[in-house]
């Protein structure tokens, strides 16, 4: 299972926020949903390790949560994106889920545990902030050219 994915290819939340930072004075972003922003590069790396572990018999079958360590809200995530862009994070304002009607309801808490990775002898995915910092140059290039 995974959630809150972003990467340089295709549309995603990070690329949208990079684009909106350049055209909006302020942004209202949901601050009542907690999750784990996860870079697709980190997830791909862990899936390779999991496959190798399965072949070696050290990673038992079952459900693994492929999400980054740590947790944040969409608001906190956006403020970090602005900080990395060199933009003023105060331009990002908190709001509630009720302000954004979605086709399907979103869970308020979608943080997933990583115990199965440890049991398989594989380090879970690193903290979301560290991953975002590493992925960020490619994300900016993909969005701004």
N, CA, C and O atoms as a GROMACS GRO file, in nm:
protein
  580
    1UNK      N    1   0.084  -0.119   0.000
    1UNK     CA    2   0.000   0.000   0.000
    1UNK      C    3   0.088   0.124   0.000
    1UNK      O    4   0.195   0.125   0.061
    2UNK      N    5   0.044   0.224  -0.067
    2UNK     CA    6   0.118   0.350  -0.070
    2UNK      C    7   0.019   0.466  -0.076
    2UNK      O    8  -0.101   0.446  -0.093
    3UNK      N    9   0.070   0.585  -0.062
    3UNK     CA   10  -0.017   0.703  -0.062
    3UNK      C   11   0.068   0.828  -0.085
    3UNK      O   12   0.190   0.826  -0.068
    4UNK      N   13   0.001   0.936  -0.124
    4UNK     CA   14   0.061   1.069  -0.138
    4UNK      C   15   0.188   1.065  -0.225
    4UNK      O   16   0.290   1.124  -0.189
    5UNK      N   17   0.180   0.996  -0.339
    5UNK     CA   18   0.297   0.981  -0.427
    5UNK      C   19   0.324   1.106  -0.510
    5UNK      O   20   0.232   1.177  -0.550
    6UNK      N   21   0.451   1.130  -0.534
    6UNK     CA   22   0.493   1.237  -0.624
    6UNK      C   23   0.623   1.196  -0.693
    6UNK      O   24   0.701   1.117  -0.639
    7UNK      N   25   0.645   1.249  -0.812
    7UNK     CA   26   0.767   1.224  -0.886
    7UNK      C   27   0.775   1.323  -1.002
    7UNK      O   28   0.682   1.400  -1.024
    8UNK      N   29   0.884   1.320  -1.074
    8UNK     CA   30   0.904   1.415  -1.184
    8UNK      C   31   0.814   1.384  -1.303
    8UNK      O   32   0.780   1.474  -1.380
    9UNK      N   33   0.776   1.259  -1.319
    9UNK     CA   34   0.691   1.221  -1.432
    9UNK      C   35   0.544   1.232  -1.397
    9UNK      O   36   0.500   1.184  -1.292
   10UNK      N   37   0.468   1.295  -1.484
   10UNK     CA   38   0.323   1.305  -1.463
   10UNK      C   39   0.282   1.409  -1.362
   10UNK      O   40   0.365   1.466  -1.291
   11UNK      N   41   0.153   1.434  -1.358
   11UNK     CA   42   0.100   1.532  -1.264
   11UNK      C   43   0.094   1.478  -1.122
   11UNK      O   44   0.068   1.359  -1.102
   12UNK      N   45   0.117   1.564  -1.027
   12UNK     CA   46   0.106   1.527  -0.886
   12UNK      C   47   0.101   1.654  -0.801
   12UNK      O   48   0.116   1.765  -0.853
   13UNK      N   49   0.080   1.638  -0.674
   13UNK     CA   50   0.062   1.751  -0.584
   13UNK      C   51   0.183   1.845  -0.583
   13UNK      O   52   0.166   1.967  -0.589
   14UNK      N   53   0.303   1.791  -0.576
   14UNK     CA   54   0.423   1.876  -0.570
   14UNK      C   55   0.435   1.960  -0.695
   14UNK      O   56   0.459   2.081  -0.687
   15UNK      N   57   0.419   1.899  -0.810
   15UNK     CA   58   0.430   1.975  -0.935
   15UNK      C   59   0.321   2.081  -0.945
   15UNK      O   60   0.344   2.190  -0.996
   16UNK      N   61   0.202   2.049  -0.896
   16UNK     CA   62   0.094   2.148  -0.896
   16UNK      C   63   0.129   2.266  -0.806
   16UNK      O   64   0.106   2.380  -0.844
   17UNK      N   65   0.184   2.240  -0.689
   17UNK     CA   66   0.219   2.349  -0.597
   17UNK      C   67   0.333   2.433  -0.652
   17UNK      O   68   0.334   2.555  -0.633
   18UNK      N   69   0.428   2.370  -0.721
   18UNK     CA   70   0.537   2.446  -0.786
   18UNK      C   71   0.477   2.542  -0.890
   18UNK      O   72   0.515   2.658  -0.897
   19UNK      N   73   0.384   2.491  -0.968
   19UNK     CA   74   0.319   2.574  -1.070
   19UNK      C   75   0.239   2.688  -1.004
   19UNK      O   76   0.251   2.803  -1.045
   20UNK      N   77   0.159   2.654  -0.903
   20UNK     CA   78   0.074   2.755  -0.839
   20UNK      C   79   0.155   2.862  -0.765
   20UNK      O   80   0.112   2.976  -0.754
   21UNK      N   81   0.272   2.825  -0.715
   21UNK     CA   82   0.357   2.924  -0.645
   21UNK      C   83   0.391   3.038  -0.740
   21UNK      O   84   0.403   3.153  -0.697
   22UNK      N   85   0.408   3.007  -0.866
   22UNK     CA   86   0.445   3.109  -0.963
   22UNK      C   87   0.329   3.195  -1.012
   22UNK      O   88   0.353   3.298  -1.076
   23UNK      N   89   0.205   3.156  -0.985
   23UNK     CA   90   0.092   3.233  -1.038
   23UNK      C   91  -0.007   3.280  -0.933
   23UNK      O   92  -0.096   3.359  -0.964
   24UNK      N   93   0.004   3.234  -0.810
   24UNK     CA   94  -0.090   3.273  -0.704
   24UNK      C   95  -0.017   3.352  -0.595
   24UNK      O   96   0.096   3.320  -0.558
   25UNK      N   97  -0.082   3.455  -0.545
   25UNK     CA   98  -0.024   3.530  -0.433
   25UNK      C   99  -0.028   3.449  -0.305
   25UNK      O  100   0.070   3.445  -0.230
   26UNK      N  101  -0.142   3.384  -0.280
   26UNK     CA  102  -0.158   3.298  -0.162
   26UNK      C  103  -0.228   3.170  -0.204
   26UNK      O  104  -0.296   3.165  -0.306
   27UNK      N  105  -0.211   3.068  -0.123
   27UNK     CA  106  -0.277   2.939  -0.147
   27UNK      C  107  -0.341   2.893  -0.016
   27UNK      O  108  -0.278   2.898   0.089
   28UNK      N  109  -0.466   2.849  -0.023
   28UNK     CA  110  -0.532   2.786   0.091
   28UNK      C  111  -0.519   2.636   0.073
   28UNK      O  112  -0.562   2.580  -0.028
   29UNK      N  113  -0.458   2.570   0.174
   29UNK     CA  114  -0.430   2.427   0.163
   29UNK      C  115  -0.480   2.356   0.288
   29UNK      O  116  -0.466   2.406   0.400
   30UNK      N  117  -0.536   2.238   0.268
   30UNK     CA  118  -0.596   2.159   0.374
   30UNK      C  119  -0.495   2.126   0.484
   30UNK      O  120  -0.384   2.078   0.456
   31UNK      N  121  -0.535   2.152   0.607
   31UNK     CA  122  -0.448   2.128   0.722
   31UNK      C  123  -0.509   2.027   0.821
   31UNK      O  124  -0.463   2.018   0.935
   32UNK      N  125  -0.611   1.952   0.778
   32UNK     CA  126  -0.673   1.856   0.870
   32UNK      C  127  -0.667   1.712   0.817
   32UNK      O  128  -0.746   1.627   0.858
   33UNK      N  129  -0.573   1.687   0.725
   33UNK     CA  130  -0.549   1.551   0.676
   33UNK      C  131  -0.401   1.520   0.694
   33UNK      O  132  -0.316   1.592   0.640
   34UNK      N  133  -0.370   1.415   0.768
   34UNK     CA  134  -0.232   1.374   0.792
   34UNK      C  135  -0.195   1.256   0.702
   34UNK      O  136  -0.273   1.162   0.686
   35UNK      N  137  -0.075   1.263   0.645
   35UNK     CA  138  -0.027   1.154   0.562
   35UNK      C  139   0.124   1.157   0.549
   35UNK      O  140   0.193   1.228   0.623
   36UNK      N  141   0.175   1.080   0.454
   36UNK     CA  142   0.319   1.065   0.435
   36UNK      C  143   0.354   1.087   0.287
   36UNK      O  144   0.344   0.994   0.207
   37UNK      N  145   0.394   1.208   0.251
   37UNK     CA  146   0.437   1.232   0.113
   37UNK      C  147   0.549   1.134   0.076
   37UNK      O  148   0.644   1.118   0.152
   38UNK      N  149   0.536   1.070  -0.039
   38UNK     CA  150   0.630   0.963  -0.075
   38UNK      C  151   0.680   0.982  -0.217
   38UNK      O  152   0.601   0.988  -0.312
   39UNK      N  153   0.811   0.992  -0.230
   39UNK     CA  154   0.876   1.007  -0.360
   39UNK      C  155   0.876   0.872  -0.432
   39UNK      O  156   0.914   0.771  -0.373
   40UNK      N  157   0.834   0.871  -0.556
   40UNK     CA  158   0.827   0.747  -0.633
   40UNK      C  159   0.966   0.682  -0.647
   40UNK      O  160   0.976   0.560  -0.657
   41UNK      N  161   1.071   0.762  -0.650
   41UNK     CA  162   1.206   0.706  -0.657
   41UNK      C  163   1.240   0.623  -0.535
   41UNK      O  164   1.300   0.516  -0.549
   42UNK      N  165   1.202   0.669  -0.416
   42UNK     CA  166   1.225   0.592  -0.294
   42UNK      C  167   1.141   0.466  -0.292
   42UNK      O  168   1.188   0.360  -0.251
   43UNK      N  169   1.015   0.477  -0.337
   43UNK     CA  170   0.928   0.360  -0.340
   43UNK      C  171   0.983   0.255  -0.436
   43UNK      O  172   0.987   0.136  -0.402
   44UNK      N  173   1.027   0.297  -0.554
   44UNK     CA  174   1.082   0.203  -0.652
   44UNK      C  175   1.204   0.131  -0.594
   44UNK      O  176   1.219   0.010  -0.612
   45UNK      N  177   1.290   0.204  -0.524
   45UNK     CA  178   1.408   0.144  -0.462
   45UNK      C  179   1.369   0.035  -0.363
   45UNK      O  180   1.428  -0.073  -0.361
   46UNK      N  181   1.270   0.064  -0.280
   46UNK     CA  182   1.227  -0.033  -0.178
   46UNK      C  183   1.158  -0.153  -0.242
   46UNK      O  184   1.168  -0.265  -0.191
   47UNK      N  185   1.086  -0.131  -0.353
   47UNK     CA  186   1.022  -0.244  -0.419
   47UNK      C  187   1.125  -0.339  -0.479
   47UNK      O  188   1.105  -0.461  -0.477
   48UNK      N  189   1.235  -0.287  -0.531
   48UNK     CA  190   1.343  -0.372  -0.581
   48UNK      C  191   1.401  -0.453  -0.466
   48UNK      O  192   1.421  -0.574  -0.479
   49UNK      N  193   1.428  -0.386  -0.353
   49UNK     CA  194   1.482  -0.459  -0.237
   49UNK      C  195   1.385  -0.564  -0.187
   49UNK      O  196   1.426  -0.673  -0.147
   50UNK      N  197   1.257  -0.532  -0.189
   50UNK     CA  198   1.156  -0.628  -0.146
   50UNK      C  199   1.154  -0.749  -0.239
   50UNK      O  200   1.145  -0.863  -0.194
   51UNK      N  201   1.160  -0.724  -0.369
   51UNK     CA  202   1.164  -0.835  -0.465
   51UNK      C  203   1.285  -0.924  -0.445
   51UNK      O  204   1.275  -1.046  -0.451
   52UNK      N  205   1.401  -0.862  -0.422
   52UNK     CA  206   1.522  -0.940  -0.396
   52UNK      C  207   1.509  -1.019  -0.268
   52UNK      O  208   1.552  -1.134  -0.260
   53UNK      N  209   1.449  -0.957  -0.166
   53UNK     CA  210   1.426  -1.027  -0.040
   53UNK      C  211   1.330  -1.143  -0.057
   53UNK      O  212   1.348  -1.248   0.005
   54UNK      N  213   1.228  -1.126  -0.139
   54UNK     CA  214   1.133  -1.235  -0.164
   54UNK      C  215   1.203  -1.352  -0.234
   54UNK      O  216   1.182  -1.468  -0.199
   55UNK      N  217   1.288  -1.319  -0.333
   55UNK     CA  218   1.362  -1.424  -0.403
   55UNK      C  219   1.458  -1.498  -0.310
   55UNK      O  220   1.479  -1.618  -0.324
   56UNK      N  221   1.516  -1.424  -0.214
   56UNK     CA  222   1.610  -1.484  -0.120
   56UNK      C  223   1.539  -1.554  -0.004
   56UNK      O  224   1.603  -1.623   0.076
   57UNK      N  225   1.409  -1.535   0.005
   57UNK     CA  226   1.334  -1.597   0.115
   57UNK      C  227   1.340  -1.522   0.246
   57UNK      O  228   1.302  -1.576   0.350
   58UNK      N  229   1.386  -1.397   0.243
   58UNK     CA  230   1.397  -1.318   0.367
   58UNK      C  231   1.284  -1.218   0.386
   58UNK      O  232   1.269  -1.159   0.493
   59UNK      N  233   1.206  -1.198   0.281
   59UNK     CA  234   1.094  -1.103   0.288
   59UNK      C  235   0.964  -1.181   0.267
   59UNK      O  236   0.929  -1.214   0.154
   60UNK      N  237   0.894  -1.209   0.375
   60UNK     CA  238   0.772  -1.288   0.361
   60UNK      C  239   0.663  -1.215   0.283
   60UNK      O  240   0.659  -1.092   0.279
   61UNK      N  241   0.576  -1.293   0.221
   61UNK     CA  242   0.463  -1.237   0.147
   61UNK      C  243   0.372  -1.163   0.244
   61UNK      O  244   0.368  -1.194   0.363
   62UNK      N  245   0.300  -1.065   0.192
   62UNK     CA  246   0.207  -0.990   0.274
   62UNK      C  247   0.198  -0.846   0.229
   62UNK      O  248   0.253  -0.808   0.126
   63UNK      N  249   0.128  -0.768   0.307
   63UNK     CA  250   0.108  -0.626   0.275
   63UNK      C  251   0.221  -0.544   0.337
   63UNK      O  252   0.248  -0.554   0.456
   64UNK      N  253   0.286  -0.464   0.255
   64UNK     CA  254   0.390  -0.372   0.300
   64UNK      C  255   0.340  -0.231   0.272
   64UNK      O  256   0.279  -0.205   0.169
   65UNK      N  257   0.366  -0.140   0.364
   65UNK     CA  258   0.325  -0.001   0.346
   65UNK      C  259   0.442   0.077   0.288
   65UNK      O  260   0.541   0.102   0.356
   66UNK      N  261   0.430   0.113   0.162
   66UNK     CA  262   0.536   0.185   0.092
   66UNK      C  263   0.516   0.335   0.100
   66UNK      O  264   0.480   0.399   0.001
   67UNK      N  265   0.538   0.391   0.218
   67UNK     CA  266   0.529   0.535   0.238
   67UNK      C  267   0.652   0.584   0.312
   67UNK      O  268   0.721   0.508   0.379
   68UNK      N  269   0.679   0.713   0.297
   68UNK     CA  270   0.794   0.773   0.365
   68UNK      C  271   0.774   0.775   0.515
   68UNK      O  272   0.663   0.760   0.566
   69UNK      N  273   0.884   0.793   0.586
   69UNK     CA  274   0.878   0.813   0.730
   69UNK      C  275   0.830   0.953   0.762
   69UNK      O  276   0.832   1.042   0.677
   70UNK      N  277   0.786   0.971   0.884
   70UNK     CA  278   0.734   1.101   0.927
   70UNK      C  279   0.592   1.120   0.880
   70UNK      O  280   0.533   1.032   0.817
   71UNK      N  281   0.536   1.234   0.913
   71UNK     CA  282   0.401   1.266   0.870
   71UNK      C  283   0.384   1.416   0.867
   71UNK      O  284   0.455   1.490   0.935
   72UNK      N  285   0.288   1.460   0.786
   72UNK     CA  286   0.257   1.602   0.774
   72UNK      C  287   0.116   1.616   0.720
   72UNK      O  288   0.051   1.518   0.686
   73UNK      N  289   0.071   1.738   0.712
   73UNK     CA  290  -0.056   1.768   0.645
   73UNK      C  291  -0.024   1.821   0.505
   73UNK      O  292   0.091   1.849   0.473
   74UNK      N  293  -0.128   1.834   0.421
   74UNK     CA  294  -0.107   1.895   0.290
   74UNK      C  295  -0.055   2.038   0.306
   74UNK      O  296   0.028   2.085   0.227
   75UNK      N  297  -0.102   2.107   0.408
   75UNK     CA  298  -0.057   2.243   0.439
   75UNK      C  299   0.093   2.243   0.472
   75UNK      O  300   0.169   2.322   0.417
   76UNK      N  301   0.134   2.154   0.563
   76UNK     CA  302   0.276   2.146   0.600
   76UNK      C  303   0.363   2.106   0.481
   76UNK      O  304   0.473   2.158   0.465
   77UNK      N  305   0.312   2.016   0.400
   77UNK     CA  306   0.383   1.972   0.280
   77UNK      C  307   0.403   2.090   0.185
   77UNK      O  308   0.513   2.110   0.132
   78UNK      N  309   0.298   2.168   0.164
   78UNK     CA  310   0.307   2.283   0.074
   78UNK      C  311   0.402   2.389   0.127
   78UNK      O  312   0.477   2.448   0.050
   79UNK      N  313   0.400   2.413   0.256
   79UNK     CA  314   0.494   2.511   0.314
   79UNK      C  315   0.638   2.467   0.292
   79UNK      O  316   0.725   2.551   0.267
   80UNK      N  317   0.665   2.337   0.301
   80UNK     CA  318   0.800   2.287   0.275
   80UNK      C  319   0.835   2.304   0.128
   80UNK      O  320   0.949   2.339   0.096
   81UNK      N  321   0.741   2.280   0.039
   81UNK     CA  322   0.764   2.301  -0.105
   81UNK      C  323   0.799   2.448  -0.130
   81UNK      O  324   0.894   2.477  -0.203
   82UNK      N  325   0.724   2.539  -0.071
   82UNK     CA  326   0.753   2.682  -0.088
   82UNK      C  327   0.890   2.716  -0.033
   82UNK      O  328   0.966   2.791  -0.095
   83UNK      N  329   0.924   2.661   0.084
   83UNK     CA  330   1.055   2.688   0.143
   83UNK      C  331   1.166   2.644   0.048
   83UNK      O  332   1.262   2.717   0.026
   84UNK      N  333   1.152   2.525  -0.010
   84UNK     CA  334   1.253   2.474  -0.102
   84UNK      C  335   1.261   2.558  -0.230
   84UNK      O  336   1.366   2.566  -0.293
   85UNK      N  337   1.149   2.619  -0.268
   85UNK     CA  338   1.149   2.708  -0.385
   85UNK      C  339   1.211   2.844  -0.354
   85UNK      O  340   1.237   2.922  -0.445
   86UNK      N  341   1.234   2.873  -0.226
   86UNK     CA  342   1.281   3.005  -0.187
   86UNK      C  343   1.167   3.104  -0.177
   86UNK      O  344   1.190   3.225  -0.172
   87UNK      N  345   1.044   3.056  -0.175
   87UNK     CA  346   0.925   3.140  -0.164
   87UNK      C  347   0.884   3.151  -0.017
   87UNK      O  348   0.922   3.067   0.064
   88UNK      N  349   0.810   3.252   0.016
   88UNK     CA  350   0.765   3.275   0.153
   88UNK      C  351   0.658   3.172   0.192
   88UNK      O  352   0.549   3.175   0.135
   89UNK      N  353   0.687   3.081   0.287
   89UNK     CA  354   0.587   2.983   0.329
   89UNK      C  355   0.462   3.045   0.390
   89UNK      O  356   0.358   2.980   0.398
   90UNK      N  357   0.472   3.172   0.434
   90UNK     CA  358   0.354   3.239   0.490
   90UNK      C  359   0.247   3.266   0.385
   90UNK      O  360   0.133   3.298   0.419
   91UNK      N  361   0.283   3.252   0.258
   91UNK     CA  362   0.183   3.265   0.150
   91UNK      C  363   0.086   3.148   0.148
   91UNK      O  364  -0.019   3.154   0.085
   92UNK      N  365   0.122   3.040   0.218
   92UNK     CA  366   0.037   2.922   0.227
   92UNK      C  367  -0.045   2.933   0.354
   92UNK      O  368   0.008   2.946   0.464
   93UNK      N  369  -0.178   2.928   0.338
   93UNK     CA  370  -0.268   2.945   0.451
   93UNK      C  371  -0.344   2.816   0.478
   93UNK      O  372  -0.384   2.747   0.384
   94UNK      N  373  -0.363   2.781   0.605
   94UNK     CA  374  -0.435   2.658   0.638
   94UNK      C  375  -0.585   2.672   0.618
   94UNK      O  376  -0.642   2.778   0.640
   95UNK      N  377  -0.648   2.562   0.576
   95UNK     CA  378  -0.794   2.556   0.565
   95UNK      C  379  -0.837   2.414   0.600
   95UNK      O  380  -0.754   2.330   0.630
   96UNK      N  381  -0.966   2.389   0.595
   96UNK     CA  382  -1.019   2.257   0.628
   96UNK      C  383  -1.062   2.181   0.503
   96UNK      O  384  -1.076   2.239   0.396
   97UNK      N  385  -1.082   2.052   0.519
   97UNK     CA  386  -1.128   1.969   0.408
   97UNK      C  387  -1.264   2.013   0.357
   97UNK      O  388  -1.295   1.997   0.239
   98UNK      N  389  -1.344   2.068   0.444
   98UNK     CA  390  -1.478   2.114   0.404
   98UNK      C  391  -1.472   2.223   0.297
   98UNK      O  392  -1.567   2.241   0.222
   99UNK      N  393  -1.361   2.295   0.291
   99UNK     CA  394  -1.347   2.403   0.193
   99UNK      C  395  -1.321   2.350   0.052
   99UNK      O  396  -1.338   2.422  -0.046
  100UNK      N  397  -1.280   2.222   0.041
  100UNK     CA  398  -1.250   2.162  -0.088
  100UNK      C  399  -1.336   2.038  -0.108
  100UNK      O  400  -1.306   1.932  -0.053
  101UNK      N  401  -1.442   2.052  -0.185
  101UNK     CA  402  -1.530   1.938  -0.212
  101UNK      C  403  -1.460   1.845  -0.310
  101UNK      O  404  -1.417   1.888  -0.418
  102UNK      N  405  -1.447   1.718  -0.275
  102UNK     CA  406  -1.380   1.618  -0.357
  102UNK      C  407  -1.480   1.512  -0.400
  102UNK      O  408  -1.580   1.491  -0.330
  103UNK      N  409  -1.457   1.444  -0.512
  103UNK     CA  410  -1.550   1.339  -0.556
  103UNK      C  411  -1.562   1.225  -0.454
  103UNK      O  412  -1.668   1.164  -0.441
  104UNK      N  413  -1.454   1.198  -0.383
  104UNK     CA  414  -1.455   1.093  -0.281
  104UNK      C  415  -1.398   1.152  -0.152
  104UNK      O  416  -1.307   1.236  -0.156
  105UNK      N  417  -1.451   1.110  -0.038
  105UNK     CA  418  -1.398   1.163   0.088
  105UNK      C  419  -1.252   1.118   0.110
  105UNK      O  420  -1.214   1.008   0.070
  106UNK      N  421  -1.175   1.203   0.172
  106UNK     CA  422  -1.036   1.172   0.203
  106UNK      C  423  -1.022   1.144   0.352
  106UNK      O  424  -1.084   1.213   0.434
  107UNK      N  425  -0.942   1.044   0.389
  107UNK     CA  426  -0.927   1.015   0.532
  107UNK      C  427  -0.850   1.126   0.602
  107UNK      O  428  -0.758   1.185   0.546
  108UNK      N  429  -0.888   1.155   0.725
  108UNK     CA  430  -0.817   1.256   0.804
  108UNK      C  431  -0.680   1.205   0.848
  108UNK      O  432  -0.589   1.285   0.870
  109UNK      N  433  -0.665   1.073   0.862
  109UNK     CA  434  -0.540   1.015   0.909
  109UNK      C  435  -0.506   0.895   0.820
  109UNK      O  436  -0.569   0.790   0.830
  110UNK      N  437  -0.406   0.912   0.734
  110UNK     CA  438  -0.366   0.803   0.646
  110UNK      C  439  -0.219   0.767   0.663
  110UNK      O  440  -0.153   0.726   0.568
  111UNK      N  441  -0.169   0.783   0.786
  111UNK     CA  442  -0.031   0.746   0.817
  111UNK      C  443  -0.023   0.593   0.832
  111UNK      O  444  -0.103   0.534   0.904
  112UNK      N  445   0.072   0.532   0.764
  112UNK     CA  446   0.086   0.386   0.764
  112UNK      C  447   0.212   0.344   0.837
  112UNK      O  448   0.312   0.416   0.835
  113UNK      N  449   0.209   0.229   0.902
  113UNK     CA  450   0.324   0.176   0.975
  113UNK      C  451   0.421   0.103   0.885
  113UNK      O  452   0.387   0.063   0.774
  114UNK      N  453   0.542   0.085   0.933
  114UNK     CA  454   0.650   0.026   0.852
  114UNK      C  455   0.714  -0.097   0.916
  114UNK      O  456   0.827  -0.132   0.882
  115UNK      N  457   0.646  -0.162   1.007
  115UNK     CA  458   0.703  -0.274   1.080
  115UNK      C  459   0.740  -0.392   0.989
  115UNK      O  460   0.841  -0.459   1.015
  116UNK      N  461   0.663  -0.419   0.885
  116UNK     CA  462   0.690  -0.533   0.798
  116UNK      C  463   0.825  -0.519   0.727
  116UNK      O  464   0.895  -0.619   0.706
  117UNK      N  465   0.862  -0.396   0.691
  117UNK     CA  466   0.993  -0.376   0.627
  117UNK      C  467   1.105  -0.417   0.722
  117UNK      O  468   1.198  -0.488   0.683
  118UNK      N  469   1.095  -0.372   0.844
  118UNK     CA  470   1.198  -0.404   0.943
  118UNK      C  471   1.206  -0.554   0.965
  118UNK      O  472   1.315  -0.611   0.976
  119UNK      N  473   1.090  -0.620   0.973
  119UNK     CA  474   1.086  -0.764   0.992
  119UNK      C  475   1.150  -0.839   0.876
  119UNK      O  476   1.204  -0.948   0.894
  120UNK      N  477   1.146  -0.780   0.757
  120UNK     CA  478   1.207  -0.840   0.637
  120UNK      C  479   1.355  -0.802   0.624
  120UNK      O  480   1.422  -0.844   0.530
  121UNK      N  481   1.405  -0.723   0.720
  121UNK     CA  482   1.545  -0.682   0.716
  121UNK      C  483   1.572  -0.569   0.618
  121UNK      O  484   1.686  -0.549   0.575
  122UNK      N  485   1.468  -0.495   0.582
  122UNK     CA  486   1.481  -0.385   0.487
  122UNK      C  487   1.447  -0.255   0.560
  122UNK      O  488   1.343  -0.246   0.626
  123UNK      N  489   1.534  -0.156   0.548
  123UNK     CA  490   1.506  -0.026   0.609
  123UNK      C  491   1.382   0.035   0.544
  123UNK      O  492   1.370   0.034   0.421
  124UNK      N  493   1.291   0.087   0.624
  124UNK     CA  494   1.177   0.156   0.565
  124UNK      C  495   1.222   0.282   0.489
  124UNK      O  496   1.337   0.325   0.501
  125UNK      N  497   1.132   0.337   0.412
  125UNK     CA  498   1.162   0.458   0.336
  125UNK      C  499   1.195   0.572   0.433
  125UNK      O  500   1.133   0.584   0.539
  126UNK      N  501   1.291   0.653   0.397
  126UNK     CA  502   1.338   0.762   0.481
  126UNK      C  503   1.231   0.869   0.503
  126UNK      O  504   1.122   0.862   0.448
  127UNK      N  505   1.266   0.968   0.585
  127UNK     CA  506   1.175   1.077   0.617
  127UNK      C  507   1.136   1.154   0.491
  127UNK      O  508   1.219   1.174   0.401
  128UNK      N  509   1.012   1.195   0.485
  128UNK     CA  510   0.958   1.264   0.366
  128UNK      C  511   1.033   1.392   0.333
  128UNK      O  512   1.048   1.425   0.216
  129UNK      N  513   1.080   1.465   0.436
  129UNK     CA  514   1.150   1.592   0.410
  129UNK      C  515   1.283   1.569   0.338
  129UNK      O  516   1.316   1.642   0.244
  130UNK      N  517   1.357   1.469   0.381
  130UNK     CA  518   1.485   1.436   0.319
  130UNK      C  519   1.464   1.395   0.174
  130UNK      O  520   1.537   1.439   0.085
  131UNK      N  521   1.365   1.310   0.151
  131UNK     CA  522   1.336   1.265   0.014
  131UNK      C  523   1.294   1.381  -0.075
  131UNK      O  524   1.340   1.393  -0.188
  132UNK      N  525   1.205   1.467  -0.024
  132UNK     CA  526   1.160   1.581  -0.103
  132UNK      C  527   1.277   1.670  -0.141
  132UNK      O  528   1.286   1.717  -0.255
  133UNK      N  529   1.367   1.693  -0.048
  133UNK     CA  530   1.485   1.776  -0.077
  133UNK      C  531   1.570   1.718  -0.189
  133UNK      O  532   1.621   1.792  -0.273
  134UNK      N  533   1.585   1.586  -0.190
  134UNK     CA  534   1.664   1.522  -0.295
  134UNK      C  535   1.592   1.523  -0.429
  134UNK      O  536   1.654   1.544  -0.534
  135UNK      N  537   1.462   1.499  -0.426
  135UNK     CA  538   1.385   1.492  -0.550
  135UNK      C  539   1.356   1.629  -0.610
  135UNK      O  540   1.326   1.640  -0.729
  136UNK      N  541   1.365   1.732  -0.529
  136UNK     CA  542   1.314   1.863  -0.567
  136UNK      C  543   1.373   1.922  -0.695
  136UNK      O  544   1.296   1.974  -0.776
  137UNK      N  545   1.503   1.918  -0.718
  137UNK     CA  546   1.555   1.977  -0.843
  137UNK      C  547   1.491   1.915  -0.967
  137UNK      O  548   1.459   1.988  -1.062
  138UNK      N  549   1.471   1.784  -0.970
  138UNK     CA  550   1.409   1.719  -1.084
  138UNK      C  551   1.262   1.758  -1.097
  138UNK      O  552   1.210   1.771  -1.208
  139UNK      N  553   1.194   1.776  -0.985
  139UNK     CA  554   1.054   1.819  -0.986
  139UNK      C  555   1.038   1.960  -1.044
  139UNK      O  556   0.948   1.986  -1.122
  140UNK      N  557   1.128   2.048  -1.003
  140UNK     CA  558   1.124   2.186  -1.054
  140UNK      C  559   1.154   2.187  -1.203
  140UNK      O  560   1.085   2.255  -1.280
  141UNK      N  561   1.256   2.112  -1.245
  141UNK     CA  562   1.289   2.105  -1.389
  141UNK      C  563   1.171   2.050  -1.468
  141UNK      O  564   1.140   2.100  -1.576
  142UNK      N  565   1.106   1.948  -1.416
  142UNK     CA  566   0.993   1.887  -1.487
  142UNK      C  567   0.876   1.985  -1.501
  142UNK      O  568   0.806   1.985  -1.601
  143UNK      N  569   0.858   2.068  -1.399
  143UNK     CA  570   0.744   2.160  -1.402
  143UNK      C  571   0.774   2.291  -1.471
  143UNK      O  572   0.690   2.345  -1.542
  144UNK      N  573   0.895   2.342  -1.452
  144UNK     CA  574   0.927   2.475  -1.506
  144UNK      C  575   1.018   2.471  -1.628
  144UNK      O  576   1.041   2.573  -1.693
  145UNK      N  577   1.069   2.353  -1.657
  145UNK     CA  578   1.155   2.340  -1.776
  145UNK      C  579   1.295   2.381  -1.758
  145UNK      O  580   1.374   2.374  -1.852
   0.00000   0.00000   0.00000
